Amino acid sequence: MHTYTYLALGDSYTIGEAVPLQSSFPCQAVQLLRKAEFHFMAPEMLAETGWTTQDLDRAIRDHSFLPKYDFVSLLIGVNNQFREGDVIEYKEQLEELLKKALGLANGKKDHVVLISIPDYGVTPFAKAMDREKITREIDVFNSVSRALSIQYKVHYIDITTGSCTAPDDTTLVARDGLHPSSKEYAKWARKLSETIALQLK
């Protein structure tokens, strides 16, 4: 019986900042897949709070990976936007990261998942910020990632639309007032696990 491997690349949203690690979306996704009787190892994560596309790229170059992974997810870019990074630069760097993700997935396009950037402009953290500007800029960054997903024929999961319901339900935001709660991550995990499961049937 095959035991599947899953690599999650990203930033604070990937490691589940402000919630227990097992509540992160990669861990919850694997838990759901196991319940569906798919045999998965614990997810391997290469992600840190504050990472931009450039930081992740640097970490990939220094990291020791398995020869290949059955599935790879990529969620990166919120810190590019937060630091007022250039969108064109983001596109170039995200494209390079996507190519590396494809390589790590042994070239299997349908086994790579690109995940949209959530809109932190709706969180208590952004109360004193220009929320409309944040939302507008994140929408632009996400349009770039969606276009790349189409170009490279990888899966794209939109979690941004759901993250915008946070003002109406405070239980969707973690105690730090910025990151998603376990409840919100569970929504992402469900979408991811369903996407992965379709490739295994």
LOGUNU-735503 format. One record per residue (C-alpha): residue in three letters; y negated, x negated, z negated; residue number from 1. Coordinates in nm, 3 decimals, always signed. Example, Ala and Ser with C-alpha at 12.3 -4.5 7.8 and 13.67 -1.06 7.14 Angstrom:
<rs>
+-----+---------+---------+---------+-----+
: res :       y :       x :       z :   n :
+-----+---------+---------+---------+-----+
: Ala :  +0.450 :  -1.230 :  -0.780 :   1 :
: Ser :  +0.106 :  -1.367 :  -0.714 :   2 :
+-----+---------+---------+---------+-----+
</rs>
This chain:
<rs>
+-----+---------+---------+---------+-----+
: res :       y :       x :       z :   n :
+-----+---------+---------+---------+-----+
: Met :  +0.000 :  +0.000 :  +0.000 :   1 :
: His :  -0.339 :  -0.140 :  +0.102 :   2 :
: Thr :  -0.600 :  -0.205 :  -0.166 :   3 :
: Tyr :  -0.946 :  -0.172 :  -0.019 :   4 :
: Thr :  -1.246 :  -0.393 :  -0.089 :   5 :
: Tyr :  -1.609 :  -0.284 :  -0.098 :   6 :
: Leu :  -1.920 :  -0.503 :  -0.104 :   7 :
: Ala :  -2.257 :  -0.356 :  -0.207 :   8 :
: Leu :  -2.568 :  -0.553 :  -0.105 :   9 :
: Gly :  -2.910 :  -0.464 :  -0.239 :  10 :
: Asp :  -3.152 :  -0.467 :  -0.531 :  11 :
: Ser :  -3.204 :  -0.278 :  -0.859 :  12 :
: Tyr :  -3.088 :  +0.050 :  -0.704 :  13 :
: Thr :  -2.751 :  -0.107 :  -0.623 :  14 :
: Ile :  -2.676 :  -0.247 :  -0.969 :  15 :
: Gly :  -2.799 :  +0.071 :  -1.136 :  16 :
: Glu :  -3.095 :  -0.069 :  -1.329 :  17 :
: Ala :  -3.157 :  +0.130 :  -1.650 :  18 :
: Val :  -2.809 :  +0.289 :  -1.655 :  19 :
: Pro :  -2.466 :  +0.148 :  -1.748 :  20 :
: Leu :  -2.307 :  -0.052 :  -1.464 :  21 :
: Gln :  -2.025 :  +0.201 :  -1.428 :  22 :
: Ser :  -2.291 :  +0.464 :  -1.350 :  23 :
: Ser :  -2.427 :  +0.268 :  -1.053 :  24 :
: Phe :  -2.363 :  +0.436 :  -0.720 :  25 :
: Pro :  -2.114 :  +0.170 :  -0.596 :  26 :
: Cys :  -1.903 :  +0.212 :  -0.912 :  27 :
: Gln :  -1.921 :  +0.590 :  -0.904 :  28 :
: Ala :  -1.828 :  +0.590 :  -0.535 :  29 :
: Val :  -1.518 :  +0.382 :  -0.603 :  30 :
: Gln :  -1.424 :  +0.612 :  -0.892 :  31 :
: Leu :  -1.443 :  +0.911 :  -0.655 :  32 :
: Leu :  -1.236 :  +0.733 :  -0.391 :  33 :
: Arg :  -0.972 :  +0.648 :  -0.650 :  34 :
: Lys :  -0.960 :  +1.013 :  -0.757 :  35 :
: Ala :  -0.896 :  +1.092 :  -0.391 :  36 :
: Glu :  -0.596 :  +0.855 :  -0.418 :  37 :
: Phe :  -0.743 :  +0.569 :  -0.217 :  38 :
: His :  -0.670 :  +0.232 :  -0.375 :  39 :
: Phe :  -0.994 :  +0.037 :  -0.422 :  40 :
: Met :  -1.075 :  -0.278 :  -0.611 :  41 :
: Ala :  -1.387 :  -0.269 :  -0.829 :  42 :
: Pro :  -1.693 :  -0.303 :  -0.604 :  43 :
: Glu :  -1.839 :  -0.648 :  -0.557 :  44 :
: Met :  -2.217 :  -0.640 :  -0.586 :  45 :
: Leu :  -2.471 :  -0.891 :  -0.466 :  46 :
: Ala :  -2.797 :  -0.745 :  -0.589 :  47 :
: Glu :  -3.072 :  -0.809 :  -0.841 :  48 :
: Thr :  -3.378 :  -0.626 :  -0.964 :  49 :
: Gly :  -3.688 :  -0.725 :  -0.769 :  50 :
: Trp :  -3.508 :  -0.859 :  -0.463 :  51 :
: Thr :  -3.669 :  -0.826 :  -0.121 :  52 :
: Thr :  -3.488 :  -0.865 :  +0.211 :  53 :
: Gln :  -3.574 :  -1.236 :  +0.199 :  54 :
: Asp :  -3.431 :  -1.275 :  -0.153 :  55 :
: Leu :  -3.109 :  -1.102 :  -0.054 :  56 :
: Asp :  -3.075 :  -1.316 :  +0.258 :  57 :
: Arg :  -3.114 :  -1.631 :  +0.050 :  58 :
: Ala :  -2.854 :  -1.508 :  -0.200 :  59 :
: Ile :  -2.608 :  -1.431 :  +0.080 :  60 :
: Arg :  -2.635 :  -1.788 :  +0.205 :  61 :
: Asp :  -2.550 :  -1.922 :  -0.142 :  62 :
: His :  -2.275 :  -1.672 :  -0.231 :  63 :
: Ser :  -1.899 :  -1.721 :  -0.201 :  64 :
: Phe :  -1.754 :  -1.413 :  -0.033 :  65 :
: Leu :  -1.404 :  -1.295 :  +0.041 :  66 :
: Pro :  -1.298 :  -1.367 :  +0.402 :  67 :
: Lys :  -1.380 :  -1.003 :  +0.486 :  68 :
: Tyr :  -1.441 :  -0.664 :  +0.324 :  69 :
: Asp :  -1.314 :  -0.322 :  +0.419 :  70 :
: Phe :  -1.655 :  -0.166 :  +0.357 :  71 :
: Val :  -2.009 :  -0.296 :  +0.311 :  72 :
: Ser :  -2.321 :  -0.105 :  +0.208 :  73 :
: Leu :  -2.680 :  -0.224 :  +0.234 :  74 :
: Leu :  -2.979 :  -0.079 :  +0.048 :  75 :
: Ile :  -3.286 :  -0.303 :  +0.045 :  76 :
: Gly :  -3.659 :  -0.280 :  +0.104 :  77 :
: Val :  -3.833 :  -0.108 :  -0.184 :  78 :
: Asn :  -3.966 :  -0.441 :  -0.312 :  79 :
: Asn :  -4.091 :  -0.531 :  +0.035 :  80 :
: Gln :  -4.299 :  -0.213 :  +0.025 :  81 :
: Phe :  -4.402 :  -0.260 :  -0.338 :  82 :
: Arg :  -4.532 :  -0.609 :  -0.261 :  83 :
: Glu :  -4.714 :  -0.477 :  +0.046 :  84 :
: Gly :  -4.484 :  -0.661 :  +0.284 :  85 :
: Asp :  -4.525 :  -0.635 :  +0.659 :  86 :
: Val :  -4.313 :  -0.368 :  +0.827 :  87 :
: Ile :  -4.241 :  -0.583 :  +1.134 :  88 :
: Glu :  -4.120 :  -0.863 :  +0.906 :  89 :
: Tyr :  -3.904 :  -0.610 :  +0.720 :  90 :
: Lys :  -3.747 :  -0.495 :  +1.047 :  91 :
: Glu :  -3.665 :  -0.852 :  +1.151 :  92 :
: Gln :  -3.516 :  -0.943 :  +0.813 :  93 :
: Leu :  -3.326 :  -0.615 :  +0.773 :  94 :
: Glu :  -3.176 :  -0.663 :  +1.118 :  95 :
: Glu :  -3.051 :  -1.008 :  +1.020 :  96 :
: Leu :  -2.903 :  -0.866 :  +0.698 :  97 :
: Leu :  -2.736 :  -0.588 :  +0.895 :  98 :
: Lys :  -2.579 :  -0.845 :  +1.129 :  99 :
: Lys :  -2.447 :  -1.034 :  +0.825 : 100 :
: Ala :  -2.312 :  -0.710 :  +0.675 : 101 :
: Leu :  -2.128 :  -0.644 :  +1.001 : 102 :
: Gly :  -1.982 :  -0.993 :  +0.991 : 103 :
: Leu :  -1.863 :  -0.941 :  +0.634 : 104 :
: Ala :  -1.700 :  -0.613 :  +0.743 : 105 :
: Asn :  -1.509 :  -0.801 :  +1.015 : 106 :
: Gly :  -1.729 :  -0.647 :  +1.284 : 107 :
: Lys :  -1.622 :  -0.289 :  +1.208 : 108 :
: Lys :  -1.940 :  -0.088 :  +1.266 : 109 :
: Asp :  -1.801 :  +0.231 :  +1.116 : 110 :
: His :  -1.725 :  +0.043 :  +0.794 : 111 :
: Val :  -2.090 :  -0.054 :  +0.732 : 112 :
: Val :  -2.329 :  +0.186 :  +0.561 : 113 :
: Leu :  -2.707 :  +0.148 :  +0.561 : 114 :
: Ile :  -2.873 :  +0.348 :  +0.282 : 115 :
: Ser :  -3.234 :  +0.465 :  +0.284 : 116 :
: Ile :  -3.494 :  +0.354 :  +0.028 : 117 :
: Pro :  -3.564 :  +0.617 :  -0.241 : 118 :
: Asp :  -3.921 :  +0.735 :  -0.294 : 119 :
: Tyr :  -4.034 :  +0.599 :  -0.633 : 120 :
: Gly :  -4.375 :  +0.758 :  -0.571 : 121 :
: Val :  -4.243 :  +1.077 :  -0.731 : 122 :
: Thr :  -4.145 :  +0.905 :  -1.059 : 123 :
: Pro :  -4.346 :  +0.880 :  -1.384 : 124 :
: Phe :  -4.377 :  +0.504 :  -1.315 : 125 :
: Ala :  -4.606 :  +0.579 :  -1.019 : 126 :
: Lys :  -4.825 :  +0.827 :  -1.204 : 127 :
: Ala :  -5.135 :  +0.607 :  -1.182 : 128 :
: Met :  -5.062 :  +0.486 :  -0.829 : 129 :
: Asp :  -5.145 :  +0.628 :  -0.488 : 130 :
: Arg :  -4.834 :  +0.840 :  -0.456 : 131 :
: Glu :  -4.909 :  +0.963 :  -0.106 : 132 :
: Lys :  -4.948 :  +0.605 :  +0.015 : 133 :
: Ile :  -4.615 :  +0.505 :  -0.142 : 134 :
: Thr :  -4.436 :  +0.799 :  +0.020 : 135 :
: Arg :  -4.600 :  +0.735 :  +0.356 : 136 :
: Glu :  -4.508 :  +0.365 :  +0.356 : 137 :
: Ile :  -4.150 :  +0.423 :  +0.241 : 138 :
: Asp :  -4.112 :  +0.678 :  +0.521 : 139 :
: Val :  -4.216 :  +0.408 :  +0.770 : 140 :
: Phe :  -3.971 :  +0.155 :  +0.622 : 141 :
: Asn :  -3.695 :  +0.416 :  +0.637 : 142 :
: Ser :  -3.772 :  +0.501 :  +0.998 : 143 :
: Val :  -3.715 :  +0.132 :  +1.073 : 144 :
: Ser :  -3.378 :  +0.125 :  +0.895 : 145 :
: Arg :  -3.266 :  +0.451 :  +1.056 : 146 :
: Ala :  -3.352 :  +0.313 :  +1.402 : 147 :
: Leu :  -3.150 :  -0.002 :  +1.329 : 148 :
: Ser :  -2.852 :  +0.205 :  +1.215 : 149 :
: Ile :  -2.857 :  +0.385 :  +1.550 : 150 :
: Gln :  -2.900 :  +0.060 :  +1.743 : 151 :
: Tyr :  -2.606 :  -0.108 :  +1.568 : 152 :
: Lys :  -2.399 :  +0.212 :  +1.542 : 153 :
: Val :  -2.347 :  +0.192 :  +1.165 : 154 :
: His :  -2.351 :  +0.482 :  +0.919 : 155 :
: Tyr :  -2.684 :  +0.587 :  +0.771 : 156 :
: Ile :  -2.714 :  +0.775 :  +0.443 : 157 :
: Asp :  -3.043 :  +0.942 :  +0.357 : 158 :
: Ile :  -3.085 :  +0.955 :  -0.021 : 159 :
: Thr :  -3.467 :  +0.967 :  -0.001 : 160 :
: Thr :  -3.496 :  +1.341 :  +0.052 : 161 :
: Gly :  -3.290 :  +1.406 :  -0.260 : 162 :
: Ser :  -3.487 :  +1.153 :  -0.466 : 163 :
: Cys :  -3.803 :  +1.355 :  -0.400 : 164 :
: Thr :  -3.676 :  +1.634 :  -0.627 : 165 :
: Ala :  -3.728 :  +1.413 :  -0.935 : 166 :
: Pro :  -4.061 :  +1.578 :  -1.036 : 167 :
: Asp :  -3.877 :  +1.910 :  -1.065 : 168 :
: Asp :  -3.585 :  +1.772 :  -1.266 : 169 :
: Thr :  -3.657 :  +1.493 :  -1.515 : 170 :
: Thr :  -3.284 :  +1.440 :  -1.572 : 171 :
: Leu :  -3.271 :  +1.269 :  -1.232 : 172 :
: Val :  -3.483 :  +0.978 :  -1.360 : 173 :
: Ala :  -3.363 :  +0.710 :  -1.603 : 174 :
: Arg :  -3.538 :  +0.634 :  -1.932 : 175 :
: Asp :  -3.749 :  +0.361 :  -1.772 : 176 :
: Gly :  -3.933 :  +0.630 :  -1.575 : 177 :
: Leu :  -3.866 :  +0.451 :  -1.246 : 178 :
: His :  -3.499 :  +0.420 :  -1.156 : 179 :
: Pro :  -3.254 :  +0.704 :  -1.091 : 180 :
: Ser :  -3.039 :  +0.842 :  -1.370 : 181 :
: Ser :  -2.659 :  +0.845 :  -1.362 : 182 :
: Lys :  -2.687 :  +1.205 :  -1.241 : 183 :
: Glu :  -2.895 :  +1.105 :  -0.938 : 184 :
: Tyr :  -2.672 :  +0.805 :  -0.861 : 185 :
: Ala :  -2.375 :  +1.046 :  -0.863 : 186 :
: Lys :  -2.531 :  +1.225 :  -0.564 : 187 :
: Trp :  -2.557 :  +0.897 :  -0.373 : 188 :
: Ala :  -2.201 :  +0.806 :  -0.471 : 189 :
: Arg :  -2.069 :  +1.136 :  -0.341 : 190 :
: Lys :  -2.234 :  +1.083 :  -0.001 : 191 :
: Leu :  -2.107 :  +0.726 :  +0.017 : 192 :
: Ser :  -1.751 :  +0.810 :  -0.091 : 193 :
: Glu :  -1.733 :  +1.094 :  +0.164 : 194 :
: Thr :  -1.853 :  +0.859 :  +0.439 : 195 :
: Ile :  -1.594 :  +0.597 :  +0.344 : 196 :
: Ala :  -1.312 :  +0.850 :  +0.303 : 197 :
: Leu :  -1.365 :  +0.977 :  +0.658 : 198 :
: Gln :  -1.282 :  +0.628 :  +0.788 : 199 :
: Leu :  -0.955 :  +0.622 :  +0.593 : 200 :
: Lys :  -0.807 :  +0.952 :  +0.705 : 201 :
+-----+---------+---------+---------+-----+
</rs>
